[in-house]
Amino acid sequence: MISGMSAASFAEQLVAAERMSKDVLFKNNLDNSKAQIDAYKILERTLNQMTSNLDNLGDDAFEGKSSEISDDSATITVDSDAPTGVYDLYVKQLAQAHQITKSFASEDEILPTTGVVSIDVGGNTIEIDMAELNSTGTRTVADLRDAINNHPDNPGVQASLVRTGGQVELMLTSEETGADSTITMEMNGVDWGTQERIKAQDAEFTLNGIDITSSTNYLDNVIDGVNIELKKAHAVGESATITIANDIEGTEKAVNDFVDSFNELMTQLNQLTRSMGSSVLDDINDDKETDDDDEDDDDENSSVGEDQIGILKGDSSLRMLQNSVRNAIFNEAPNGMRLSDIGIEMGRDGKLSVDDDKLSQAINSDSASIKEMFTADGGYIDNINSIIDPFTKNNGYIDLKQKNLDSQVEQIEDNMTRHDNQMSQRYQILLAQFTAMENTINKLNTASGLF
């Protein structure tokens, strides 16, 4: 062609110029819709986290108990209904599982071919007929061990072999501790020459001077809501002190988690619904530094990126959500208390802060009132959950927004596909026209060269 460009180049450049404005429009709309989808996902995760933290502020947070013991004679676990108090524990002896042995000359010693071996554990008995077990006259003590362990009516005894170098011991150990689980082993109704290795005995201990016996070392609900597992007997004159108290640290953590999730929600709503500004950017940078310091196992991003700042600023429902949650924080609880009464204040930046000393003192002095302000009907948990629920429930506000945005993305992608097809057709038309023109020009040039 005259310009020196091919027909394909002409057609390609014209199509590129013709499609540019729509390509930019489609890309902007697609990026914007996807950014909004991501923003709603981030917001949904934050709202769910706040709901979870509110649930953690339920009854258990204020009724939780902690336990301590002054030595290693026992381990203590407590339920929320355990009474607070101090208890003196003296462990006289631990419960033991009975253990006896029967000596054999060697592991290969042949068993008798006649007689009945009976094994009794606490009144439950099995019998092994040697005529049946050793009918071939080749069975050894190892076969007797297996016959005991595999017996369908095993009364609760474990058989094993202990090799002493010169001989072998058939050891029988009760599977249960306590004096009632005593083992006897007889041949034809007479003791078969067994030796006691560990005495069967109950645990004996005193709790605040009260004598208690138990067939096991695990004492379930010995005090309401208190479980004790005995580990070691005390020497005469020694004892342990058990202290059961309200779990102040657990309640403080639940309250601080609530404050953190509130602050995160307010920050995200500010970032998502406001235009870019220096203060908003500072918040983002602070959040990124925090995320870098505190790595999470959750692969999903939960913080707002710069490209999402103000992405939902046209959503008035989110501004209403923010105002409603903030107002709920300012309101009095049904018992007349406010968050400021327990050391929670809102700063000029709109974020909550906790006076740890004041919170701890409030929990220690009147945990029942604090529990009521959060958990009573119309309390903080009830009110905030009722505000958040329409946004996070199945087919709620966020679900519907995401579905609408998914439809928009699908529509935009369909339009982009149609646009690509139209431009491809347009390219073929232009290519055909320019190719024809190029052929005509070539013919004219050839004809003019004849003169």
Secondary structure, 3 states (H helix, E strand, C coil): CCCCCCHHHHHHHHHHHHHHHHHHHHHHHHHHHHHHHHHHHHHHHHHHHHHHHHHHCCHHHHHCEEEEECCCCEEEEECCCCCCEEEEEEEEECCEEEEEEEEECCCCCECCCCCEEEEEECCEEEEEEHHHHCCCCCCEHHHHHHHHHCCCCCCCEEEEEEECCCCEEEEEEEEEECHHHCEEEEECCEECCEEEEECCECEEEEECCEEEEECCCEEEEEECCEEEEECCCCCCCCCEEEEEEECHHHHHHHHHHHHHHHHHHHHHHHHHHCCCCHHHHHHHHHHHHHHHHCCCCCCCCCCCCHHHCCCCCCCHHHHHHHHHHHHHHHCCCCCCCCHHHHCEEECCCCCEEECHHHHHHHHHHHHHHHHHHHHCCCCHHHHHHHHHHHHHCCCCHHHHHHHHHHHHHHHHHHHHHHHHHHHHHHHHHHHHHHHHHHHHHHHHHHHHCCC
